[in-house]
Amino acid sequence: MSAWGREDLELVAAPKFGPNDPVSKLHEFRQRLEDPGARKLLDYWSGLVSVYGLAIKRRFDPLAIPDLLPRIYLEEWDAPTEQSKVRLEGDVLRDLWGGGAVGKTIDDQVTGAVNALWKESDRLNFGERRGTFEVYDLNFRDREYRWVGDLCLPMEDERGEPFSVGYIWDL
C-alpha cells in the first residue's frame, strides 16, 4: 500500500547532481521512491551521471535494465511548443495511454491539474536539469482512473540538447 493519499498531486524535485557529486546527495530523493523499479532506474542513471555528467544520452542503454523496459519512456524538448514530446515508450505505457503517446506533447495528452504538474516537471527537468517524481491520477473517459508515480530524469546529448528518461508505476 502506498503512503500517498489518493487525493494528492505532488511533485518532488531532486537536488542538482553532476560529475563527481557523491551519490549520497540523492539519498533523500531516492528514499521517497517506494517503487523498486524507480529506484533501479535512479541508481542506473546516477551511476552514469556521476561519471559523465548529464551528457549520457548516447551511453544510456535501456537494455541494461530490461525488466523496466515496459514502463520506460524517453522525451525530447519540443522548442516550438515549449513542452516535452514523447519519443519512445514501453508496451505497458502504450496500453496505459490507450494506443500510445509517441510524438505527443503534454497538451496533446492531459489537461487540468495533471497538465500543470507535467509542465512544472518539464521546467525542472529540461530547464534546471533536475530529476523529479510526481504522483497523480489519470482520469480516462473510457476506463477506470489510475493513480501513478512518475520518475523523470534529465540527460543531454553530445551537443547539450536536453532529453529525459522516465518510468511510470501504479500506486
C-alpha positions as CSV (number, residue, x, y, z in Angstrom):
1,M,0.0,0.0,0.0
2,S,1.3,3.4,-0.9
3,A,1.8,6.2,1.6
4,W,0.4,8.7,-0.9
5,G,-3.1,9.9,-0.2
6,R,-5.4,9.3,-3.1
7,E,-6.4,13.0,-3.4
8,D,-2.8,14.2,-3.5
9,L,-1.0,15.5,-6.5
10,E,2.7,16.0,-5.7
11,L,5.9,16.9,-7.4
12,V,9.3,16.3,-5.7
13,A,12.5,17.7,-7.2
14,A,15.9,16.1,-6.8
15,P,18.9,18.3,-5.9
16,K,21.2,19.2,-8.8
17,F,23.6,16.4,-9.5
18,G,26.6,16.1,-11.8
19,P,30.0,14.7,-12.3
20,N,32.0,13.9,-9.1
21,D,28.9,14.5,-6.9
22,P,28.5,11.8,-4.3
23,V,25.5,9.6,-4.9
24,S,24.6,10.2,-1.2
25,K,23.4,13.7,-2.4
26,L,20.4,11.9,-3.9
27,H,19.7,9.7,-0.8
28,E,16.7,11.6,0.5
29,F,15.2,11.8,-3.0
30,R,15.8,8.1,-3.5
31,Q,14.2,7.2,-0.1
32,R,10.9,8.9,-1.2
33,L,10.7,6.5,-4.2
34,E,8.7,3.5,-2.9
35,D,8.8,1.5,-6.2
36,P,11.9,-0.8,-6.7
37,G,11.8,-0.2,-10.4
38,A,12.0,3.6,-9.9
39,R,14.9,3.1,-7.6
40,K,16.6,0.9,-10.0
41,L,16.3,3.5,-12.8
42,L,17.6,6.2,-10.5
43,D,20.6,4.1,-9.5
44,Y,21.5,3.3,-13.1
45,W,21.1,7.0,-14.2
46,S,23.0,8.3,-11.2
47,G,25.9,5.9,-11.9
48,L,26.2,7.3,-15.4
49,V,25.8,10.9,-14.4
50,S,28.3,10.7,-11.6
51,V,30.9,9.7,-14.2
52,Y,29.9,11.5,-17.4
53,G,27.7,14.4,-16.3
54,L,24.3,14.8,-18.0
55,A,25.7,14.1,-21.5
56,I,24.7,10.5,-21.2
57,K,22.0,10.1,-23.9
58,R,24.4,8.0,-26.1
59,R,25.6,6.0,-23.1
60,F,22.1,5.4,-21.6
61,D,21.2,1.8,-22.6
62,P,17.7,0.7,-21.6
63,L,18.8,-2.9,-22.2
64,A,20.9,-2.6,-19.1
65,I,17.7,-2.5,-17.1
66,P,15.5,-4.9,-19.2
67,D,12.8,-5.5,-16.6
68,L,12.0,-1.8,-16.6
69,L,11.6,-1.5,-20.4
70,P,7.8,-1.9,-20.5
71,R,7.4,1.2,-18.2
72,I,10.2,3.4,-19.5
73,Y,9.7,6.4,-21.8
74,L,12.1,8.9,-23.4
75,E,11.2,12.5,-24.1
76,E,12.8,15.4,-26.0
77,W,12.3,19.1,-25.7
78,D,10.0,20.5,-28.4
79,A,11.1,24.1,-28.7
80,P,8.1,25.4,-30.8
81,T,5.6,24.3,-28.1
82,E,7.9,24.7,-25.2
83,Q,7.0,21.3,-23.9
84,S,8.4,17.8,-23.9
85,K,7.4,15.4,-26.6
86,V,7.4,11.6,-26.2
87,R,10.0,9.8,-28.4
88,L,9.7,6.3,-27.1
89,E,7.5,4.3,-24.7
90,G,7.3,0.8,-23.3
91,D,4.4,-1.5,-24.0
92,V,2.7,-1.0,-20.6
93,L,2.7,2.7,-21.2
94,R,1.4,2.4,-24.7
95,D,-1.5,0.4,-23.4
96,L,-2.0,2.9,-20.5
97,W,-2.3,5.8,-22.9
98,G,-4.8,3.8,-25.0
99,G,-2.7,3.5,-28.1
100,G,0.4,5.4,-27.3
101,A,1.8,8.9,-26.7
102,V,4.8,8.8,-29.1
103,G,5.0,12.2,-30.9
104,K,2.6,13.9,-28.5
105,T,3.3,16.9,-26.2
106,I,1.8,17.5,-22.8
107,D,-1.1,19.5,-24.2
108,D,-1.9,16.6,-26.6
109,Q,-2.2,14.2,-23.7
110,V,-3.6,15.8,-20.5
111,T,-5.5,18.8,-19.2
112,G,-6.1,20.5,-15.8
113,A,-4.0,19.8,-12.8
114,V,-2.0,17.0,-14.3
115,N,-1.1,19.2,-17.3
116,A,0.2,21.9,-14.9
117,L,2.1,19.3,-12.9
118,W,3.8,17.8,-16.0
119,K,4.7,21.3,-17.2
120,E,6.4,22.1,-13.9
121,S,8.2,18.8,-14.1
122,D,9.4,19.8,-17.6
123,R,10.6,23.2,-16.2
124,L,12.7,21.3,-13.7
125,N,13.9,18.5,-16.0
126,F,14.6,20.5,-19.1
127,G,15.2,24.0,-17.7
128,E,17.1,23.3,-14.5
129,R,18.2,19.7,-15.4
130,R,16.9,18.3,-12.1
131,G,15.2,14.9,-11.7
132,T,11.6,14.8,-10.4
133,F,8.9,12.4,-9.5
134,E,5.2,13.1,-9.5
135,V,2.2,11.4,-8.1
136,Y,-1.1,12.0,-10.0
137,D,-4.3,10.4,-11.1
138,L,-5.2,9.7,-14.7
139,N,-8.9,10.1,-15.4
140,F,-10.0,8.3,-18.6
141,R,-13.2,8.7,-20.5
142,D,-13.5,5.0,-21.3
143,R,-12.0,3.2,-18.4
144,E,-11.3,3.4,-14.6
145,Y,-8.9,6.1,-13.4
146,R,-5.5,5.1,-12.1
147,W,-3.0,6.7,-9.6
148,V,0.5,6.5,-10.8
149,G,4.0,7.5,-9.8
150,D,6.3,9.0,-12.5
151,L,10.0,9.4,-12.2
152,C,11.7,11.8,-14.7
153,L,15.4,12.1,-15.0
154,P,17.3,14.6,-17.2
155,M,20.1,13.9,-19.7
156,E,21.7,15.7,-22.6
157,D,23.1,14.6,-26.0
158,E,26.6,15.4,-27.0
159,R,25.5,18.9,-28.2
160,G,23.9,19.7,-24.8
161,E,20.3,19.3,-26.1
162,P,18.0,18.2,-23.3
163,F,16.3,14.8,-23.1
164,S,14.6,13.0,-20.3
165,V,14.1,9.4,-19.4
166,G,11.1,8.4,-17.3
167,Y,9.5,5.4,-15.5
168,I,5.8,5.1,-14.5
169,W,4.4,2.7,-11.9
170,D,1.0,2.1,-10.4
171,L,0.3,3.2,-6.9
